[in-house]
């Protein structure tokens, strides 16, 4: 294996990871902006769509924050995870 191959693989991994976050934040932010736009209408259907878009956008954006659940488990740890399973 050459050094160039390892660097190329690392760049692809970083690019895919950043693209995933950009896609999610753009989708969540777009839904929140759409709900802000729909708030000004008086139609009952659009008012319901406002609640759907604001809830979906908030859930998507809140899942992209860095937290303790997004950290990889420590090897040899016997602490239970948030799902109740033992970490490997």
ChimeraX attribute file (.defattr): number of C-alpha atoms within 10 A of each C-alpha:
attribute: neighborCount
match mode: 1-to-1
recipient: residues
	/A:1	5
	/A:2	6
	/A:3	8
	/A:4	9
	/A:5	10
	/A:6	11
	/A:7	11
	/A:8	10
	/A:9	12
	/A:10	12
	/A:11	12
	/A:12	12
	/A:13	12
	/A:14	11
	/A:15	11
	/A:16	12
	/A:17	11
	/A:18	12
	/A:19	12
	/A:20	13
	/A:21	14
	/A:22	13
	/A:23	11
	/A:24	17
	/A:25	19
	/A:26	15
	/A:27	16
	/A:28	24
	/A:29	18
	/A:30	15
	/A:31	22
	/A:32	23
	/A:33	16
	/A:34	16
	/A:35	23
	/A:36	14
	/A:37	12
	/A:38	20
	/A:39	17
	/A:40	11
	/A:41	11
	/A:42	9
	/A:43	11
	/A:44	9
	/A:45	10
	/A:46	16
	/A:47	15
	/A:48	13
	/A:49	16
	/A:50	23
	/A:51	16
	/A:52	15
	/A:53	20
	/A:54	22
	/A:55	15
	/A:56	18
	/A:57	23
	/A:58	15
	/A:59	12
	/A:60	19
	/A:61	18
	/A:62	12
	/A:63	13
	/A:64	15
	/A:65	11
	/A:66	9
	/A:67	8
	/A:68	9
	/A:69	9
	/A:70	10
	/A:71	8
	/A:72	8
	/A:73	13
	/A:74	10
	/A:75	8
	/A:76	8
	/A:77	11
	/A:78	11
	/A:79	13
	/A:80	11
	/A:81	13
	/A:82	10
	/A:83	7
	/A:84	8
	/A:85	10
	/A:86	11
	/A:87	16
	/A:88	12
